[in-house]
Amino acid sequence: MSILIISKHLVEMAVEPKMSANHERMINALQELAGDDPSFHVMTEVDSGQTIIWGMSEGHLDIKIDILRHQHMIDVNIGAPQVAYRETITRRAVVDYTHKKRTSDTSQFARVKLVVEPGEENSGLIFESAVGSDAVPKEYLPGVERGLQSVLKSGTLIGFPMVDMKVSLSDGACHEIDSSEIAFEVASRAAIREAIAKAGPVLLEPIMKVEVVSPEEYLQSVISDLNSRRGQIASTTLRGAEQVVDALVPLAHMFGYVGDLHSMSQGRADYTMAFDHYEVAVSSSNNAGPDDAPPASMAMRA
């Protein structure tokens, strides 16, 4: 059994140096920052070549950009911050898939039977092989895992990682000549896509626990604004002379909140925000994400 835990990074942002000559310096500086902060991550997208930084909040990434500009003296363009959605499944599904390919020179054969099931919250991705080596020899299992992860790392709805699901290889078959790791990788990739489609895939969005501390005269404005952000007010309590509003709000609607809050309260209200849980954002029945789902590419800004 192998387990892949998807990180809880909630916000991503594209970043590039204004001067291409500074690209290596920027990457080195970002990797240094990531080494000092386990909640900050840097990656390069294979297809686009974009450098993407991941963090826990918009403010978290803003601090890293500020360090780049003022401590490392690297001026950069950045993309608009984007929510790190996740994808999962809602029911069990079984797929028995056979890959056969014949050309004039070679042939490929691999059969895999996959069982996918929803997992416990925060369980990540669990892969388990319950098949005998006579059906799928051990040397082909790495190909099965590569095929699975190539799909699971980017999902099937709008390109976000799958989480909280279990995938079991329950049966299979091979050919003594035509089977290979590559054949099982191809079969597993096709099988997991078919299984996810049958298993009711859904999009998950991060929900944040937000606490706003405000003078009484701005309380109604604060509550109205949180409601407009799809917030659910949990409680309103008095703390000294201040009103404290606790709410659960989708992260997608919290970008720029610090400026909006200060504007509506003349700078007298403040807030804290922390991740609370992931929640289903939309059903896969229309195979589309929510209205505020991020685009496939991010426009850069100075």
C-alpha positions as CSV (number, residue, x, y, z in Angstrom):
1,M,0.0,0.0,0.0
2,S,1.3,3.5,-0.8
3,I,-0.1,6.8,0.4
4,L,0.2,10.2,-1.3
5,I,-0.9,13.2,0.9
6,I,-1.8,16.3,-1.0
7,S,-0.5,19.4,0.7
8,K,-2.9,21.9,2.3
9,H,-1.5,24.9,0.4
10,L,-4.6,27.0,-0.2
11,V,-3.4,29.8,-2.5
12,E,-1.2,29.8,-5.6
13,M,0.4,32.6,-7.6
14,A,2.5,32.7,-10.8
15,V,5.7,34.7,-10.6
16,E,8.3,35.7,-13.1
17,P,11.3,38.1,-13.0
18,K,10.9,41.4,-14.9
19,M,14.4,40.8,-16.3
20,S,14.9,37.3,-17.7
21,A,18.5,37.3,-16.6
22,N,17.3,37.2,-13.0
23,H,15.4,34.0,-13.5
24,E,18.0,31.7,-11.9
25,R,18.5,34.1,-9.0
26,M,14.7,34.3,-8.4
27,I,14.4,30.4,-8.4
28,N,17.3,30.2,-5.9
29,A,15.8,32.8,-3.7
30,L,12.4,31.2,-3.7
31,Q,13.9,27.8,-2.9
32,E,15.8,29.3,0.0
33,L,12.5,30.8,1.3
34,A,10.8,27.4,0.9
35,G,13.6,25.7,2.8
36,D,13.0,28.1,5.7
37,D,9.2,27.8,5.6
38,P,7.5,24.3,5.2
39,S,4.1,26.0,4.5
40,F,5.6,27.7,1.4
41,H,6.3,25.7,-1.8
42,V,7.7,26.4,-5.2
43,M,7.1,24.5,-8.4
44,T,7.6,24.9,-12.2
45,E,4.7,23.8,-14.4
46,V,6.0,21.3,-17.0
47,D,3.7,22.4,-19.8
48,S,3.8,26.2,-19.4
49,G,7.2,26.6,-17.8
50,Q,5.6,29.1,-15.3
51,T,7.0,29.3,-11.8
52,I,4.2,28.8,-9.3
53,I,4.4,29.6,-5.6
54,W,2.0,28.1,-3.1
55,G,1.1,29.3,0.4
56,M,-1.5,29.4,3.1
57,S,-3.0,32.8,2.2
58,E,-2.8,35.8,0.0
59,G,-0.9,37.7,2.7
60,H,1.5,34.8,3.1
61,L,2.5,35.0,-0.6
62,D,2.6,38.8,-0.5
63,I,5.3,38.6,2.3
64,K,7.4,36.3,0.1
65,I,7.1,38.6,-2.9
66,D,8.1,41.5,-0.6
67,I,11.2,39.6,0.5
68,L,12.1,38.9,-3.1
69,R,11.9,42.6,-4.0
70,H,13.5,44.2,-1.0
71,Q,15.9,41.7,0.4
72,H,17.0,39.9,-2.8
73,M,16.5,43.0,-5.0
74,I,14.7,41.0,-7.7
75,D,11.8,42.8,-9.3
76,V,9.0,40.4,-10.4
77,N,5.7,40.3,-12.1
78,I,3.0,38.2,-10.3
79,G,-0.2,36.6,-11.3
80,A,-3.5,37.2,-9.5
81,P,-3.7,34.8,-6.5
82,Q,-5.8,31.7,-7.2
83,V,-7.6,29.3,-4.9
84,A,-6.1,25.8,-4.6
85,Y,-9.2,23.8,-5.2
86,R,-9.3,20.0,-4.8
87,E,-11.3,17.2,-6.4
88,T,-12.7,14.0,-4.9
89,I,-15.3,11.3,-5.5
90,T,-18.6,10.6,-3.8
91,R,-19.2,6.9,-4.4
92,R,-17.6,3.5,-5.1
93,A,-16.9,2.4,-8.7
94,V,-15.4,-0.6,-10.4
95,V,-13.7,-0.6,-13.8
96,D,-12.2,-3.6,-15.7
97,Y,-10.1,-2.2,-18.5
98,T,-8.0,-4.0,-21.1
99,H,-5.3,-2.2,-23.2
100,K,-4.5,-3.8,-26.5
101,K,-2.4,-2.2,-29.2
102,R,-0.9,-3.8,-32.2
103,T,1.4,-2.3,-34.8
104,S,3.5,-3.9,-37.5
105,D,6.5,-4.1,-35.2
106,T,5.2,-4.4,-31.6
107,S,2.1,-5.3,-29.6
108,Q,1.0,-4.1,-26.1
109,F,-1.3,-5.8,-23.7
110,A,-2.4,-5.1,-20.1
111,R,-5.6,-5.6,-18.1
112,V,-6.3,-3.9,-14.8
113,K,-9.4,-4.0,-12.6
114,L,-9.6,-1.0,-10.4
115,V,-11.9,-0.3,-7.4
116,V,-12.2,3.4,-6.3
117,E,-13.8,4.4,-3.1
118,P,-14.2,7.7,-1.1
119,G,-11.7,7.9,1.7
120,E,-11.7,9.5,5.1
121,E,-11.3,13.3,5.3
122,N,-7.6,14.2,5.2
123,S,-6.6,10.7,4.2
124,G,-5.0,11.8,1.0
125,L,-4.7,9.2,-1.8
126,I,-4.3,5.5,-0.9
127,F,-3.2,2.9,-3.5
128,E,-3.5,-0.7,-2.7
129,S,-2.6,-3.8,-4.7
130,A,-4.7,-6.8,-3.8
131,V,-3.9,-8.9,-6.9
132,G,-1.6,-11.9,-7.1
133,S,1.7,-11.7,-9.0
134,D,0.5,-14.3,-11.5
135,A,-2.1,-11.8,-12.7
136,V,0.0,-8.6,-12.5
137,P,3.7,-9.3,-11.8
138,K,5.4,-7.0,-9.2
139,E,7.7,-5.5,-11.9
140,Y,4.6,-3.9,-13.6
141,L,3.2,-2.3,-10.4
142,P,5.3,0.9,-10.8
143,G,3.7,1.4,-14.2
144,V,0.3,1.0,-12.6
145,E,1.1,3.7,-10.0
146,R,2.6,6.1,-12.6
147,G,-0.6,5.8,-14.6
148,L,-2.8,6.5,-11.6
149,Q,-0.8,9.4,-10.3
150,S,-0.6,11.0,-13.8
151,V,-4.4,11.4,-13.6
152,L,-4.9,11.8,-9.8
153,K,-2.4,14.7,-9.5
154,S,-4.5,16.9,-11.8
155,G,-8.0,15.4,-11.5
156,T,-10.6,15.2,-14.2
157,L,-12.9,18.2,-13.6
158,I,-10.8,21.4,-13.9
159,G,-7.3,20.2,-13.2
160,F,-6.9,20.1,-9.4
161,P,-5.4,17.2,-7.4
162,M,-7.7,14.4,-6.2
163,V,-7.8,13.8,-2.5
164,D,-9.4,11.5,0.1
165,M,-9.9,8.4,-2.0
166,K,-8.7,4.9,-2.1
167,V,-7.7,3.1,-5.3
168,S,-7.4,-0.7,-5.3
169,L,-5.9,-2.9,-8.0
170,S,-8.2,-6.0,-7.5
171,D,-7.4,-8.0,-10.6
172,G,-5.6,-8.0,-13.9
173,A,-3.9,-10.0,-16.6
174,C,-0.7,-9.9,-18.6
175,H,0.9,-11.5,-21.6
176,E,4.3,-13.0,-21.4
177,I,5.5,-11.2,-24.5
178,D,3.3,-8.2,-25.1
179,S,3.0,-6.9,-21.5
180,S,5.3,-4.2,-20.1
181,E,5.4,-1.4,-17.5
182,I,4.4,1.1,-20.2
183,A,1.4,-1.1,-21.2
184,F,0.2,-1.2,-17.6
185,E,0.8,2.6,-17.2
186,V,-1.4,3.2,-20.3
187,A,-4.1,0.8,-19.1
188,S,-4.1,2.3,-15.5
189,R,-4.4,5.8,-16.9
190,A,-7.5,5.0,-19.0
191,A,-9.0,2.9,-16.2
192,I,-8.7,5.5,-13.5
193,R,-10.3,8.2,-15.7
194,E,-13.2,5.9,-16.4
195,A,-13.6,5.0,-12.8
196,I,-13.5,8.6,-11.6
197,A,-16.2,9.5,-14.1
198,K,-18.4,6.7,-12.7
199,A,-17.7,7.6,-9.1
200,G,-19.4,11.0,-9.0
201,P,-16.4,13.4,-9.0
202,V,-16.9,16.8,-7.2
203,L,-14.9,19.9,-6.7
204,L,-13.9,20.9,-3.2
205,E,-13.2,24.5,-2.1
206,P,-11.4,25.6,1.1
207,I,-13.6,27.2,3.7
208,M,-11.9,29.6,6.1
209,K,-12.7,30.4,9.7
210,V,-12.9,34.2,9.9
211,E,-13.0,36.3,13.1
212,V,-13.7,40.0,12.7
213,V,-13.3,42.4,15.6
214,S,-15.1,45.7,15.0
215,P,-16.6,48.7,16.8
216,E,-20.4,48.4,17.3
217,E,-21.3,51.0,14.7
218,Y,-19.8,49.0,11.9
219,L,-21.2,45.6,12.9
220,Q,-24.1,45.5,10.5
221,S,-21.8,46.5,7.6
222,V,-19.4,43.8,8.5
223,I,-22.1,41.1,8.7
224,S,-23.7,42.3,5.5
225,D,-20.4,42.2,3.7
226,L,-19.6,38.7,5.0
227,N,-23.0,37.5,3.8
228,S,-22.3,38.9,0.4
229,R,-19.1,36.7,0.3
230,R,-21.2,33.5,0.9
231,G,-20.2,33.6,4.5
232,Q,-22.1,31.8,7.2
233,I,-22.2,33.8,10.5
234,A,-21.6,31.4,13.4
235,S,-21.8,33.9,16.3
236,T,-21.6,37.6,17.3
237,T,-20.2,38.3,20.8
238,L,-19.1,41.3,22.8
239,R,-15.4,41.5,23.8
240,G,-14.9,44.6,25.9
241,A,-16.1,47.5,23.8
242,E,-15.7,45.6,20.5
243,Q,-18.1,43.2,18.6
244,V,-16.6,39.9,17.5
245,V,-18.0,38.2,14.5
246,D,-17.2,34.5,13.8
247,A,-17.9,33.2,10.4
248,L,-17.1,30.5,7.8
249,V,-16.3,32.0,4.4
250,P,-15.1,30.4,1.1
251,L,-11.5,31.4,0.5
252,A,-12.4,32.4,-3.1
253,H,-14.4,35.4,-1.7
254,M,-11.7,36.6,0.8
255,F,-9.2,38.1,-1.6
256,G,-8.7,41.8,-1.0
257,Y,-10.8,41.6,2.2
258,V,-8.3,43.5,4.4
259,G,-8.7,46.6,2.2
260,D,-12.5,46.3,2.0
261,L,-12.8,45.9,5.8
262,H,-10.6,48.9,6.6
263,S,-12.6,51.0,4.1
264,M,-16.0,50.1,5.6
265,S,-14.7,50.6,9.2
266,Q,-12.4,53.6,8.7
267,G,-9.5,51.4,9.6
268,R,-11.0,50.5,13.0
269,A,-11.9,46.8,12.4
270,D,-9.5,44.0,12.0
271,Y,-9.7,40.3,11.3
272,T,-7.9,36.9,11.5
273,M,-8.4,34.0,9.1
274,A,-7.4,30.3,9.3
275,F,-8.2,27.2,7.2
276,D,-11.2,25.2,8.6
277,H,-12.2,22.5,6.1
278,Y,-12.8,21.7,2.4
279,E,-16.4,21.6,1.2
280,V,-18.1,20.5,-2.0
281,A,-18.3,23.5,-4.3
282,V,-20.3,22.0,-7.2
283,S,-21.5,18.7,-8.5
284,S,-19.9,17.1,-11.5
285,S,-23.3,16.7,-13.1
286,N,-22.6,19.6,-15.4
287,N,-18.8,18.9,-15.4
288,A,-18.0,22.5,-14.6
289,G,-16.5,24.4,-11.8
290,P,-17.9,27.2,-9.8
291,D,-18.3,30.7,-11.2
292,D,-15.2,31.8,-9.3
293,A,-13.0,28.8,-10.3
294,P,-9.6,30.0,-11.6
295,P,-8.8,30.1,-15.2
296,A,-6.4,27.6,-16.8
297,S,-3.7,30.3,-17.1
298,M,-2.8,33.3,-14.9
299,A,-2.2,36.7,-16.4
300,M,0.9,38.4,-14.9
301,R,0.9,41.7,-13.2
302,A,3.7,44.0,-12.0
